[in-house]
Amino acid sequence: MALPANFKRFLFEKSLVPPRKWRPAATFLVAVIAGLGFFLLDFSNASSYLSDDPQACVNCHIMQPQYITWTHSSHREVAHCNDCHVPHNNVANKYFFKAKDGLYHASVFTMRGEPEVIQSRPPSIEVIQNNCIRCHQDQVTDAKMEAFVADHTANRTDRTCWECHRDVPHGRVRSLSSVGAQIEPIREYSAEDLSVIPKWLQESMQSQKTNPK
């Protein structure tokens, strides 16, 4: 399909079209770059980051401790990663923050620059704190709390919630050793019949059921 004349004139006026002898090489280079881009998007399972599925967070293995400790917390039943870690004031801000934070994390992980101890950055701290209050507004504004929690008003306004509630939702100690070096299977790349119970143990359990002693 031929390009409109005005658009072609614009390309030539702005020198956006290479000389004729370089066009095959330029076309090949653009095709390679575009192909690599689509390959990286597919290989990194980039589409999963548009969802609210917590499994997207374990695409990077360094987040295994955070994912596993969350699955063993009470928050697992009521809140996912995005409920706490992205803003909820409007949809545009939510996905803008996800894109900005995700590009930063991807860059650090690709360059192998992740710190030994992963901590939230100031923008994330503000978002998490706002979400704590958003979900627990009834608790943090309850006057009865003052009767049995000393200085609760000052603590909830001058400090972050997790300075006191340290075990929620990831626990105090978060490392591969503290969570048993478990590797959480990613559903996108796992077999349908994958089981956390070894085959020999399944056979032993079945044998005990059919031939009890």
Secondary structure, DSSP 8 states (H G I E B T S, - for coil): ----HHHHHHHHHTT-S--GGGHHHHHHHHHHHHHHHHHHHHHTTGGGGGS--GGGGGGSGGGHHHHHHHHTSGGGGT--HHHHHS--S-HHHHHHHHHHHHHHHHHHHHTT---SS----HHHHHHHHHHHHHHTHHHHT-TTHHHHSTTHHHHHHHS-GGGT-TTSSS-S--STTTTTT-----GGGS-TT--SS-HHHHHHHHHHHHS--
